[in-house]
Amino acid sequence: MTITIGFIGLGNMGGPMAANLAKAGFDVTATDLSIGAVDRAVEAGCKRGETVAAAVKDADVVVSMLPAGAHVKSVYTDDYGVIANARPGALFIDSSTIDVESARAVSAAAVGKGFAMVDAPVSGGVAAATGGTLTFMVGGEAASFERARPVLEAMGKNIFHAGAAGNGQVAKIANNMLLGVTMIATCEAFNLAEKLGLDAQTFFDISSTASGQSWSMTSYCPAPGPVPAAPSNRDYQPGFAAGMMLKDMRLAQEAAHQAKAATPLGAQAEALYALMEAAGRDDLDFSGIMKLIKGAL
């Protein structure tokens, strides 16, 4: 029997994710505040959901991809929302990147009403969402994770169970804090090498095979030239926008304060990405922090 899915949130990530579910043979009803986004989902094989309630009422599984914790809380817990209108026993998968506290609160509300729920934020950006190669970091009960697996596998290639509710968000926030910090350090290293007379390609050839190697260098090099597919070779057009990285950095710092965890480099990285926002250039790829470091924003 075909699994029916209600999909909520059809932005840059959610749109291609819903399309991949339809392509995989799921019966997808999609909804979004943007009529244009819904139109594109319908063209990709989804059914039109006029409201959240209409999209979820017959769904075996509800998938959401929303901007922030406040949106997730509203969509799931308000009278018009998922919990009040979903089929009894449905599984909820929230792939938004939000604060840990909100993820755990919404999950508790859903489970308290007899639903199953996992938080399943993603890594990989728009290209991976389009290609169906996302990485999912999943928090929730083991049984709920197994129920979610076939749906997630239609949208991604790496599916990890991170433990209890909210732990998917923990994994995503910690990972992206690490990515933001290493990208800044990589930019500083390339800038230093250039200032001292070493060209980017030569430094890349050396460091990419030495102890300074990182994903930020070898897969997403912030210096133009060494990695042809990197945003640095198209004037830092995203990619993964600096504004989105700043959102994740702020979530990391919020979580660190709550947990009393020392993250001094994370705090400095947040401050530097906030400078890109203040300069009105948070629309650049997050590797565009190179422009800030070089004084070229």
N, C-alpha and C positions, 0 to 999 in steps of 0.2 A: 504494500500500500504506500502511495506517495506521501511523504511527510509534508505537511503544510506549514509554512513559515510566514509570520508577520514581521516585516522589517521596518524599523523606525529610524529615520535619519539618513538622508541620501546625498550627503555632501561629497567632498573630494575623495573621501575614503569609503563612506557608506554606499555611494552609488555603484562603484565597481564591485564591491562585495556582494550587494544584492544581485547584480547581474551575473556574477559567477555562481551564485546559488541557483538561479533560474537555469543557467547553462548546464548545471550538474543534474537537472531534472527535478529539483524541488518545486513545489507549488508555492510561489512567493507572492504575497500581497504587500506592497510597499507604500509607505506614506512619508510625507515631509511637509513642512510649512511652505516650501517652494514648489509651486505648480510645475515649473519647468523641470525641476529635479525628478518629480514623479513622472512627467512625460517621458523623460529619458529612460527611467526605469522600465516603463511600459514598453518602450521600443526595444529594450534589452530582454524582454520576455516575462516581466513581472505583471501582476494584476494591480489595478489602481485601488489604493486605500484612501478613501476620502477623509477619514479621521483615524486617530489612534485606536479608538474603540472598534471601528470597522475592520481595521487591519489585523487585530489580534483575536477577535471573537471566535474564530474557527481554527485558530492556529495551534498546532502541536508544539511549536517552538516560536518564541519571540526573540528577535535579534535587534539590538539597538546600537547606534553609533552617534553619540550626541556630544555637544561641545564641552560641557562642564557638569560638576556635581549637582548644581541647582536644577539643571535641565533633567538629569536622570531622576532625581527625587520627584520632580513634578510629573514627568511622564509615567513613572511607575506608581506613585502613591496618591495622586489627585483623583477626584471622582471620575474624570474623563479618561483616566489612564489605564495602564496595563493590568494591575492587580484587580481593579474593580470590574474589568470587562473580559479578561482572558478565560479560556476554557479551563475548567477544573483540572488540576494536575499538570498543566503545561510547564514546559521548561523555558526559563528566561536566560538569555545570554547577552550581557551588556559588554560591548567592546569599546566603550568610551574610555578615555584616559581621564580619571577623576581622582579626587582625594580618597585616601583609604577609609576615612571615617564615613563618608557618604556611601561608598561601596558596601561597607559592612552593614550600615543602617538599612539600605534598600534591600539587601539580601535577607536580613532578619525579618523585614516586613513581608517579603514574598514567602519565605519559608513558613512564617507564622500563619499564613493563609492557605497553606497546603501546596504551594508551588515549589518547584526546584529552581535554583538560580546559581549561575556562575558569573564571576567577573572575568572577562577575557580580553584585556587590552592587547594591542598589536604593536609589532615593530616591523618596519620595512617601507613605510611611506606609500605614496600614491602608485608608484611603479609596481610594488609588490601587491597592492590591493587589486590593481588591474590584472596582473599576471597570475593571481591566485597563489602567490608564494609568501604570504605573510607568516610571521612568527606570532603565535598566540601564547600568552602567559596566563594561566587559568587558575583562579581561586574558587574553592567551593568543595562540597562533599564529593568523595570519590565516585559515588554512583551518578551524581549529576554531571561530573566531568565525562564519564563514559557515555552518557546520553548525548552530551554535546559534541563528542569527538567526530561523528560522521558529518555533522554540519560544519564544524571548523575545518575539517580536512578538505571540504569543497572550496575553501577560501584561503587556505594556507598550506605550507609544507612542513612547518615545525610547530608541534603542539606540545606544550609542557604543562604538567599539573604542578602548581607551586604550593599547594596545600589548602588551608582553610579559606573561607570567604575573605576577600580583601587582599589576599596574598598575590593575586595576579597584578593588582595595582602596585603593591610593594615592589615586585620584580621589575615592572615597567619603569617606575619612578627612579629606582636605584640604578637601573641600566642606563637610562637617559641622562642622569646626573653624571655618570662615568663618561658617557659619550661626549657630553658638553665640555667637561673638563679636559679630556684628552684632545678634543678638537682645538681648544684654545692653546694648549701646550704645543700641539703640532704646528699651528700657525706661528707661534713665537719662535719655534726652532727654525722653520723655513725663513722667517724674516731675519733672524740672527745670522743664519748662513749667508743670505744674500748681502747683508750689510758688511760682512767680513770677506766678501768676494767669492763665495762658492755658489755656483748656479744651482737652480732648483733640481734639474735632472740629475746632476752628479750627487747632490745631497740625498735625493730620493734613492738612487741606486745603492748608495752606501747604507743609509739608515734603515731602509726597508728590509735589509738582510742582517741588520745588527740589532742591538738591544733596544733601540728606540722604536722599533716597528710597532704599529697599531693599525686597527681597522681605519681610523681616521686618516692615516697616511696612505695605506696600500689600496684601499677601496674607494676613498672619497677625498683624495689629496686636495688640500685647500690652496696649494700653489698651482697656477696654470701650467699645463704641459705634461707632467709625468703620467697622469691617469686620464686618458682622453674622455671617458664617460662622466667624469666628475663635474659638478656644477661650476667649479672654478674656470672651466673652459668655455662656459657660456655666460660669462659675466655674473656668476653666482645666482642665476635664476633657479628657484627651487624645483625639484628636491623636497627637502624638509625645511620649511621656513624658519627663520630665526625667531619669529613670534611664537611659533609652536614650541620650539626649544625653550624659550623663556617661560611659557606656560608650565612645561614639565619641570624646569628648574625651580619655579615658585612652589609647585606641588611638593618637590623634594625638600625644600627648606621648611615648608609648613609641617611636613611629616617629621623632619628632623627635630624641630622645636618641640613637637608633641612627645616625641620619643626620648628627648634629651640626648640626642646623638650629635656628636661633634662632626661638622662637615664644613671646615673652613674653606677648602677649595671649591666646594659646591656653592658656598655663599659668594665667593669672589666671581665665579662663573656666572651666577645669576646677575650680579651687578654689571658685568661686562655686556651681557645680552640685553640688559635694561638700557644700556647706553645706545645700543642699536635701535631699540624702540624709541628712545627719546629723540634720536636723530631722524626718525621717520623711515628707517631702512630695515625694519624688522620683516619686510616683505622679501628680502634677500634670503637665499639659502643660509642655514646656520653656519656653514663653512665660510660665509661672507664676513665672519668675525675677523678674517684676514684683513679686510679693508679697514676696519676699526684699528687694528694693531699697527697697520702701515700708515695711519692718519689719512686715509683716502676716502672716508665716507662722505 
